[in-house]
Amino acid sequence: MSHKILRLPSVIDKSGLSSSTIYLQIKKGNFPKSISLGDRAVGWLEKDVDDWLEQKIIDSKEAE
């Protein structure tokens, strides 16, 4: 199985959130946690971000 890793600029672009909001939502447990790629690098699994987006779409449509 292949996993695509997204770095922060791609996550910001895909989610529409700022970096500070992403980290705040991670702290609150409302956004996928990043994974360590090294001493000073993190990334997100694209599938986790896509699943989060899909759930946001579902939640938004249910609230209508």
PyMOL Python script that loads the backbone (N, CA, C, O; Angstrom):
from pymol import cmd

cmd.read_pdbstr("""\
ATOM      1  N   MET A   1       0.841  -1.184   0.000  1.00  0.00           N
ATOM      2  CA  MET A   1       0.000   0.000   0.000  1.00  0.00           C
ATOM      3  C   MET A   1       0.884   1.246   0.000  1.00  0.00           C
ATOM      4  O   MET A   1       1.870   1.325   0.734  1.00  0.00           O
ATOM      5  N   SER A   2       0.522   2.193  -0.817  1.00  0.00           N
ATOM      6  CA  SER A   2       1.286   3.428  -0.944  1.00  0.00           C
ATOM      7  C   SER A   2       0.632   4.526  -0.101  1.00  0.00           C
ATOM      8  O   SER A   2      -0.588   4.692  -0.109  1.00  0.00           O
ATOM      9  N   HIS A   3       1.460   5.261   0.615  1.00  0.00           N
ATOM     10  CA  HIS A   3       0.974   6.380   1.423  1.00  0.00           C
ATOM     11  C   HIS A   3       1.587   7.661   0.892  1.00  0.00           C
ATOM     12  O   HIS A   3       2.798   7.739   0.686  1.00  0.00           O
ATOM     13  N   LYS A   4       0.753   8.663   0.672  1.00  0.00           N
ATOM     14  CA  LYS A   4       1.272   9.959   0.250  1.00  0.00           C
ATOM     15  C   LYS A   4       1.309  10.871   1.465  1.00  0.00           C
ATOM     16  O   LYS A   4       0.330  10.993   2.201  1.00  0.00           O
ATOM     17  N   ILE A   5       2.448  11.505   1.659  1.00  0.00           N
ATOM     18  CA  ILE A   5       2.641  12.420   2.775  1.00  0.00           C
ATOM     19  C   ILE A   5       2.504  13.851   2.271  1.00  0.00           C
ATOM     20  O   ILE A   5       3.106  14.228   1.266  1.00  0.00           O
ATOM     21  N   LEU A   6       1.709  14.636   2.977  1.00  0.00           N
ATOM     22  CA  LEU A   6       1.544  16.053   2.651  1.00  0.00           C
ATOM     23  C   LEU A   6       2.313  16.883   3.659  1.00  0.00           C
ATOM     24  O   LEU A   6       2.227  16.642   4.862  1.00  0.00           O
ATOM     25  N   ARG A   7       3.058  17.851   3.180  1.00  0.00           N
ATOM     26  CA  ARG A   7       3.723  18.800   4.066  1.00  0.00           C
ATOM     27  C   ARG A   7       2.754  19.946   4.351  1.00  0.00           C
ATOM     28  O   ARG A   7       1.723  20.072   3.689  1.00  0.00           O
ATOM     29  N   LEU A   8       3.084  20.769   5.326  1.00  0.00           N
ATOM     30  CA  LEU A   8       2.175  21.807   5.805  1.00  0.00           C
ATOM     31  C   LEU A   8       1.604  22.702   4.698  1.00  0.00           C
ATOM     32  O   LEU A   8       0.393  22.923   4.689  1.00  0.00           O
ATOM     33  N   PRO A   9       2.407  23.227   3.767  1.00  0.00           N
ATOM     34  CA  PRO A   9       1.793  24.081   2.726  1.00  0.00           C
ATOM     35  C   PRO A   9       0.681  23.370   1.943  1.00  0.00           C
ATOM     36  O   PRO A   9      -0.319  23.993   1.586  1.00  0.00           O
ATOM     37  N   SER A  10       0.850  22.081   1.677  1.00  0.00           N
ATOM     38  CA  SER A  10      -0.182  21.326   0.958  1.00  0.00           C
ATOM     39  C   SER A  10      -1.416  21.121   1.824  1.00  0.00           C
ATOM     40  O   SER A  10      -2.541  21.159   1.326  1.00  0.00           O
ATOM     41  N   VAL A  11      -1.208  20.903   3.126  1.00  0.00           N
ATOM     42  CA  VAL A  11      -2.344  20.727   4.041  1.00  0.00           C
ATOM     43  C   VAL A  11      -3.117  22.035   4.160  1.00  0.00           C
ATOM     44  O   VAL A  11      -4.347  22.033   4.175  1.00  0.00           O
ATOM     45  N   ILE A  12      -2.403  23.141   4.242  1.00  0.00           N
ATOM     46  CA  ILE A  12      -3.050  24.455   4.292  1.00  0.00           C
ATOM     47  C   ILE A  12      -3.875  24.672   3.030  1.00  0.00           C
ATOM     48  O   ILE A  12      -5.027  25.098   3.107  1.00  0.00           O
ATOM     49  N   ASP A  13      -3.293  24.383   1.873  1.00  0.00           N
ATOM     50  CA  ASP A  13      -3.980  24.557   0.595  1.00  0.00           C
ATOM     51  C   ASP A  13      -5.210  23.662   0.502  1.00  0.00           C
ATOM     52  O   ASP A  13      -6.271  24.101   0.057  1.00  0.00           O
ATOM     53  N   LYS A  14      -5.067  22.418   0.919  1.00  0.00           N
ATOM     54  CA  LYS A  14      -6.158  21.450   0.798  1.00  0.00           C
ATOM     55  C   LYS A  14      -7.293  21.733   1.782  1.00  0.00           C
ATOM     56  O   LYS A  14      -8.466  21.592   1.437  1.00  0.00           O
ATOM     57  N   SER A  15      -6.942  22.132   3.006  1.00  0.00           N
ATOM     58  CA  SER A  15      -7.953  22.318   4.048  1.00  0.00           C
ATOM     59  C   SER A  15      -8.556  23.715   4.062  1.00  0.00           C
ATOM     60  O   SER A  15      -9.690  23.899   4.505  1.00  0.00           O
ATOM     61  N   GLY A  16      -7.805  24.699   3.577  1.00  0.00           N
ATOM     62  CA  GLY A  16      -8.264  26.083   3.650  1.00  0.00           C
ATOM     63  C   GLY A  16      -8.032  26.712   5.010  1.00  0.00           C
ATOM     64  O   GLY A  16      -8.484  27.829   5.261  1.00  0.00           O
ATOM     65  N   LEU A  17      -7.328  26.005   5.898  1.00  0.00           N
ATOM     66  CA  LEU A  17      -7.058  26.502   7.243  1.00  0.00           C
ATOM     67  C   LEU A  17      -5.657  27.096   7.301  1.00  0.00           C
ATOM     68  O   LEU A  17      -4.784  26.732   6.512  1.00  0.00           O
ATOM     69  N   SER A  18      -5.451  28.011   8.241  1.00  0.00           N
ATOM     70  CA  SER A  18      -4.109  28.546   8.467  1.00  0.00           C
ATOM     71  C   SER A  18      -3.305  27.541   9.290  1.00  0.00           C
ATOM     72  O   SER A  18      -3.867  26.624   9.888  1.00  0.00           O
ATOM     73  N   SER A  19      -2.000  27.721   9.313  1.00  0.00           N
ATOM     74  CA  SER A  19      -1.161  26.797  10.085  1.00  0.00           C
ATOM     75  C   SER A  19      -1.500  26.857  11.567  1.00  0.00           C
ATOM     76  O   SER A  19      -1.531  25.821  12.231  1.00  0.00           O
ATOM     77  N   SER A  20      -1.754  28.050  12.100  1.00  0.00           N
ATOM     78  CA  SER A  20      -2.077  28.154  13.527  1.00  0.00           C
ATOM     79  C   SER A  20      -3.406  27.461  13.839  1.00  0.00           C
ATOM     80  O   SER A  20      -3.544  26.839  14.892  1.00  0.00           O
ATOM     81  N   THR A  21      -4.369  27.561  12.947  1.00  0.00           N
ATOM     82  CA  THR A  21      -5.653  26.884  13.153  1.00  0.00           C
ATOM     83  C   THR A  21      -5.484  25.375  13.076  1.00  0.00           C
ATOM     84  O   THR A  21      -6.102  24.643  13.849  1.00  0.00           O
ATOM     85  N   ILE A  22      -4.660  24.904  12.158  1.00  0.00           N
ATOM     86  CA  ILE A  22      -4.414  23.463  12.047  1.00  0.00           C
ATOM     87  C   ILE A  22      -3.844  22.931  13.354  1.00  0.00           C
ATOM     88  O   ILE A  22      -4.330  21.931  13.883  1.00  0.00           O
ATOM     89  N   TYR A  23      -2.817  23.594  13.877  1.00  0.00           N
ATOM     90  CA  TYR A  23      -2.199  23.121  15.113  1.00  0.00           C
ATOM     91  C   TYR A  23      -3.133  23.248  16.312  1.00  0.00           C
ATOM     92  O   TYR A  23      -3.103  22.403  17.206  1.00  0.00           O
ATOM     93  N   LEU A  24      -3.957  24.283  16.347  1.00  0.00           N
ATOM     94  CA  LEU A  24      -4.946  24.426  17.408  1.00  0.00           C
ATOM     95  C   LEU A  24      -5.968  23.297  17.344  1.00  0.00           C
ATOM     96  O   LEU A  24      -6.324  22.721  18.372  1.00  0.00           O
ATOM     97  N   GLN A  25      -6.440  22.978  16.140  1.00  0.00           N
ATOM     98  CA  GLN A  25      -7.422  21.905  15.973  1.00  0.00           C
ATOM     99  C   GLN A  25      -6.813  20.534  16.301  1.00  0.00           C
ATOM    100  O   GLN A  25      -7.512  19.660  16.813  1.00  0.00           O
ATOM    101  N   ILE A  26      -5.529  20.338  16.013  1.00  0.00           N
ATOM    102  CA  ILE A  26      -4.851  19.094  16.404  1.00  0.00           C
ATOM    103  C   ILE A  26      -4.848  18.991  17.925  1.00  0.00           C
ATOM    104  O   ILE A  26      -5.155  17.937  18.480  1.00  0.00           O
ATOM    105  N   LYS A  27      -4.501  20.083  18.595  1.00  0.00           N
ATOM    106  CA  LYS A  27      -4.459  20.105  20.060  1.00  0.00           C
ATOM    107  C   LYS A  27      -5.819  19.772  20.659  1.00  0.00           C
ATOM    108  O   LYS A  27      -5.903  19.099  21.686  1.00  0.00           O
ATOM    109  N   LYS A  28      -6.885  20.246  20.014  1.00  0.00           N
ATOM    110  CA  LYS A  28      -8.246  19.987  20.484  1.00  0.00           C
ATOM    111  C   LYS A  28      -8.761  18.605  20.068  1.00  0.00           C
ATOM    112  O   LYS A  28      -9.830  18.180  20.506  1.00  0.00           O
ATOM    113  N   GLY A  29      -8.002  17.914  19.229  1.00  0.00           N
ATOM    114  CA  GLY A  29      -8.415  16.598  18.752  1.00  0.00           C
ATOM    115  C   GLY A  29      -9.377  16.640  17.583  1.00  0.00           C
ATOM    116  O   GLY A  29     -10.074  15.663  17.312  1.00  0.00           O
ATOM    117  N   ASN A  30      -9.418  17.778  16.883  1.00  0.00           N
ATOM    118  CA  ASN A  30     -10.360  17.968  15.778  1.00  0.00           C
ATOM    119  C   ASN A  30      -9.726  17.934  14.394  1.00  0.00           C
ATOM    120  O   ASN A  30     -10.394  18.223  13.401  1.00  0.00           O
ATOM    121  N   PHE A  31      -8.456  17.586  14.319  1.00  0.00           N
ATOM    122  CA  PHE A  31      -7.756  17.516  13.036  1.00  0.00           C
ATOM    123  C   PHE A  31      -6.740  16.391  13.143  1.00  0.00           C
ATOM    124  O   PHE A  31      -6.202  16.149  14.224  1.00  0.00           O
ATOM    125  N   PRO A  32      -6.468  15.700  12.041  1.00  0.00           N
ATOM    126  CA  PRO A  32      -5.508  14.585  12.099  1.00  0.00           C
ATOM    127  C   PRO A  32      -4.142  15.032  12.613  1.00  0.00           C
ATOM    128  O   PRO A  32      -3.661  16.112  12.270  1.00  0.00           O
ATOM    129  N   LYS A  33      -3.531  14.195  13.433  1.00  0.00           N
ATOM    130  CA  LYS A  33      -2.197  14.480  13.947  1.00  0.00           C
ATOM    131  C   LYS A  33      -1.169  14.307  12.836  1.00  0.00           C
ATOM    132  O   LYS A  33      -1.325  13.488  11.931  1.00  0.00           O
ATOM    133  N   SER A  34      -0.128  15.100  12.937  1.00  0.00           N
ATOM    134  CA  SER A  34       0.980  14.971  11.994  1.00  0.00           C
ATOM    135  C   SER A  34       1.850  13.779  12.393  1.00  0.00           C
ATOM    136  O   SER A  34       1.783  13.288  13.520  1.00  0.00           O
ATOM    137  N   ILE A  35       2.653  13.336  11.455  1.00  0.00           N
ATOM    138  CA  ILE A  35       3.608  12.269  11.741  1.00  0.00           C
ATOM    139  C   ILE A  35       5.014  12.828  11.569  1.00  0.00           C
ATOM    140  O   ILE A  35       5.256  13.677  10.711  1.00  0.00           O
ATOM    141  N   SER A  36       5.922  12.352  12.377  1.00  0.00           N
ATOM    142  CA  SER A  36       7.300  12.817  12.325  1.00  0.00           C
ATOM    143  C   SER A  36       7.999  12.225  11.104  1.00  0.00           C
ATOM    144  O   SER A  36       7.917  11.026  10.840  1.00  0.00           O
ATOM    145  N   LEU A  37       8.683  13.092  10.374  1.00  0.00           N
ATOM    146  CA  LEU A  37       9.457  12.664   9.210  1.00  0.00           C
ATOM    147  C   LEU A  37      10.950  12.786   9.472  1.00  0.00           C
ATOM    148  O   LEU A  37      11.770  12.408   8.635  1.00  0.00           O
ATOM    149  N   GLY A  38      11.289  13.306  10.618  1.00  0.00           N
ATOM    150  CA  GLY A  38      12.686  13.508  10.975  1.00  0.00           C
ATOM    151  C   GLY A  38      12.761  14.455  12.151  1.00  0.00           C
ATOM    152  O   GLY A  38      11.750  14.754  12.786  1.00  0.00           O
ATOM    153  N   ASP A  39      13.961  14.927  12.440  1.00  0.00           N
ATOM    154  CA  ASP A  39      14.154  15.807  13.593  1.00  0.00           C
ATOM    155  C   ASP A  39      13.352  17.103  13.505  1.00  0.00           C
ATOM    156  O   ASP A  39      12.836  17.585  14.513  1.00  0.00           O
ATOM    157  N   ARG A  40      13.247  17.664  12.309  1.00  0.00           N
ATOM    158  CA  ARG A  40      12.571  18.954  12.167  1.00  0.00           C
ATOM    159  C   ARG A  40      11.556  18.967  11.037  1.00  0.00           C
ATOM    160  O   ARG A  40      11.319  20.004  10.418  1.00  0.00           O
ATOM    161  N   ALA A  41      10.966  17.830  10.773  1.00  0.00           N
ATOM    162  CA  ALA A  41      10.007  17.756   9.663  1.00  0.00           C
ATOM    163  C   ALA A  41       8.814  16.894  10.058  1.00  0.00           C
ATOM    164  O   ALA A  41       8.965  15.819  10.639  1.00  0.00           O
ATOM    165  N   VAL A  42       7.637  17.389   9.731  1.00  0.00           N
ATOM    166  CA  VAL A  42       6.414  16.620   9.947  1.00  0.00           C
ATOM    167  C   VAL A  42       5.596  16.625   8.668  1.00  0.00           C
ATOM    168  O   VAL A  42       5.814  17.444   7.775  1.00  0.00           O
ATOM    169  N   GLY A  43       4.673  15.717   8.595  1.00  0.00           N
ATOM    170  CA  GLY A  43       3.760  15.645   7.467  1.00  0.00           C
ATOM    171  C   GLY A  43       2.471  14.987   7.902  1.00  0.00           C
ATOM    172  O   GLY A  43       2.358  14.492   9.023  1.00  0.00           O
ATOM    173  N   TRP A  44       1.509  14.985   7.014  1.00  0.00           N
ATOM    174  CA  TRP A  44       0.207  14.369   7.277  1.00  0.00           C
ATOM    175  C   TRP A  44      -0.063  13.343   6.193  1.00  0.00           C
ATOM    176  O   TRP A  44       0.272  13.555   5.028  1.00  0.00           O
ATOM    177  N   LEU A  45      -0.658  12.250   6.575  1.00  0.00           N
ATOM    178  CA  LEU A  45      -1.086  11.280   5.571  1.00  0.00           C
ATOM    179  C   LEU A  45      -2.226  11.905   4.776  1.00  0.00           C
ATOM    180  O   LEU A  45      -3.195  12.397   5.353  1.00  0.00           O
ATOM    181  N   GLU A  46      -2.109  11.884   3.461  1.00  0.00           N
ATOM    182  CA  GLU A  46      -3.134  12.486   2.616  1.00  0.00           C
ATOM    183  C   GLU A  46      -4.499  11.875   2.890  1.00  0.00           C
ATOM    184  O   GLU A  46      -5.504  12.586   2.889  1.00  0.00           O
ATOM    185  N   LYS A  47      -4.550  10.572   3.123  1.00  0.00           N
ATOM    186  CA  LYS A  47      -5.821   9.904   3.394  1.00  0.00           C
ATOM    187  C   LYS A  47      -6.476  10.458   4.658  1.00  0.00           C
ATOM    188  O   LYS A  47      -7.693  10.634   4.695  1.00  0.00           O
ATOM    189  N   ASP A  48      -5.677  10.736   5.700  1.00  0.00           N
ATOM    190  CA  ASP A  48      -6.234  11.300   6.933  1.00  0.00           C
ATOM    191  C   ASP A  48      -6.840  12.675   6.689  1.00  0.00           C
ATOM    192  O   ASP A  48      -7.914  12.983   7.204  1.00  0.00           O
ATOM    193  N   VAL A  49      -6.157  13.497   5.908  1.00  0.00           N
ATOM    194  CA  VAL A  49      -6.669  14.841   5.598  1.00  0.00           C
ATOM    195  C   VAL A  49      -7.917  14.730   4.725  1.00  0.00           C
ATOM    196  O   VAL A  49      -8.890  15.451   4.946  1.00  0.00           O
ATOM    197  N   ASP A  50      -7.899  13.835   3.737  1.00  0.00           N
ATOM    198  CA  ASP A  50      -9.074  13.633   2.876  1.00  0.00           C
ATOM    199  C   ASP A  50     -10.267  13.134   3.678  1.00  0.00           C
ATOM    200  O   ASP A  50     -11.392  13.582   3.455  1.00  0.00           O
ATOM    201  N   ASP A  51     -10.036  12.209   4.614  1.00  0.00           N
ATOM    202  CA  ASP A  51     -11.126  11.705   5.464  1.00  0.00           C
ATOM    203  C   ASP A  51     -11.696  12.820   6.329  1.00  0.00           C
ATOM    204  O   ASP A  51     -12.910  12.905   6.514  1.00  0.00           O
ATOM    205  N   TRP A  52     -10.820  13.681   6.862  1.00  0.00           N
ATOM    206  CA  TRP A  52     -11.265  14.804   7.680  1.00  0.00           C
ATOM    207  C   TRP A  52     -12.136  15.750   6.847  1.00  0.00           C
ATOM    208  O   TRP A  52     -13.188  16.199   7.301  1.00  0.00           O
ATOM    209  N   LEU A  53     -11.682  16.047   5.614  1.00  0.00           N
ATOM    210  CA  LEU A  53     -12.462  16.915   4.735  1.00  0.00           C
ATOM    211  C   LEU A  53     -13.826  16.315   4.410  1.00  0.00           C
ATOM    212  O   LEU A  53     -14.842  17.010   4.422  1.00  0.00           O
ATOM    213  N   GLU A  54     -13.833  15.027   4.120  1.00  0.00           N
ATOM    214  CA  GLU A  54     -15.092  14.341   3.804  1.00  0.00           C
ATOM    215  C   GLU A  54     -16.068  14.430   4.978  1.00  0.00           C
ATOM    216  O   GLU A  54     -17.261  14.665   4.786  1.00  0.00           O
ATOM    217  N   GLN A  55     -15.553  14.239   6.191  1.00  0.00           N
ATOM    218  CA  GLN A  55     -16.419  14.323   7.371  1.00  0.00           C
ATOM    219  C   GLN A  55     -16.946  15.738   7.565  1.00  0.00           C
ATOM    220  O   GLN A  55     -18.097  15.916   7.965  1.00  0.00           O
ATOM    221  N   LYS A  56     -16.121  16.749   7.288  1.00  0.00           N
ATOM    222  CA  LYS A  56     -16.572  18.139   7.384  1.00  0.00           C
ATOM    223  C   LYS A  56     -17.703  18.413   6.388  1.00  0.00           C
ATOM    224  O   LYS A  56     -18.658  19.120   6.710  1.00  0.00           O
ATOM    225  N   ILE A  57     -17.595  17.858   5.190  1.00  0.00           N
ATOM    226  CA  ILE A  57     -18.643  18.023   4.175  1.00  0.00           C
ATOM    227  C   ILE A  57     -19.930  17.360   4.650  1.00  0.00           C
ATOM    228  O   ILE A  57     -21.009  17.944   4.548  1.00  0.00           O
ATOM    229  N   ILE A  58     -19.816  16.152   5.163  1.00  0.00           N
ATOM    230  CA  ILE A  58     -20.998  15.428   5.671  1.00  0.00           C
ATOM    231  C   ILE A  58     -21.644  16.211   6.803  1.00  0.00           C
ATOM    232  O   ILE A  58     -22.859  16.407   6.801  1.00  0.00           O
ATOM    233  N   ASP A  59     -20.846  16.663   7.775  1.00  0.00           N
ATOM    234  CA  ASP A  59     -21.367  17.421   8.918  1.00  0.00           C
ATOM    235  C   ASP A  59     -22.060  18.697   8.464  1.00  0.00           C
ATOM    236  O   ASP A  59     -23.095  19.076   9.011  1.00  0.00           O
ATOM    237  N   SER A  60     -21.492  19.355   7.468  1.00  0.00           N
ATOM    238  CA  SER A  60     -22.064  20.601   6.977  1.00  0.00           C
ATOM    239  C   SER A  60     -23.421  20.368   6.317  1.00  0.00           C
ATOM    240  O   SER A  60     -24.351  21.153   6.503  1.00  0.00           O
ATOM    241  N   LYS A  61     -23.527  19.291   5.550  1.00  0.00           N
ATOM    242  CA  LYS A  61     -24.791  18.998   4.871  1.00  0.00           C
ATOM    243  C   LYS A  61     -25.868  18.558   5.860  1.00  0.00           C
ATOM    244  O   LYS A  61     -27.048  18.847   5.661  1.00  0.00           O
ATOM    245  N   GLU A  62     -25.470  17.864   6.917  1.00  0.00           N
ATOM    246  CA  GLU A  62     -26.435  17.417   7.933  1.00  0.00           C
ATOM    247  C   GLU A  62     -26.965  18.589   8.735  1.00  0.00           C
ATOM    248  O   GLU A  62     -28.094  18.546   9.223  1.00  0.00           O
ATOM    249  N   ALA A  63     -26.162  19.642   8.878  1.00  0.00           N
ATOM    250  CA  ALA A  63     -26.566  20.809   9.668  1.00  0.00           C
ATOM    251  C   ALA A  63     -27.557  21.693   8.921  1.00  0.00           C
ATOM    252  O   ALA A  63     -28.173  22.572   9.524  1.00  0.00           O
ATOM    253  N   GLU A  64     -27.717  21.478   7.640  1.00  0.00           N
ATOM    254  CA  GLU A  64     -28.627  22.323   6.844  1.00  0.00           C
ATOM    255  C   GLU A  64     -30.069  22.071   7.173  1.00  0.00           C
ATOM    256  O   GLU A  64     -30.954  22.699   6.593  1.00  0.00           O
TER     257      GLU A  64
END
""", "prot")
cmd.dss("prot")
cmd.show_as("cartoon", "prot")
cmd.util.cbc("prot")
cmd.orient("prot")
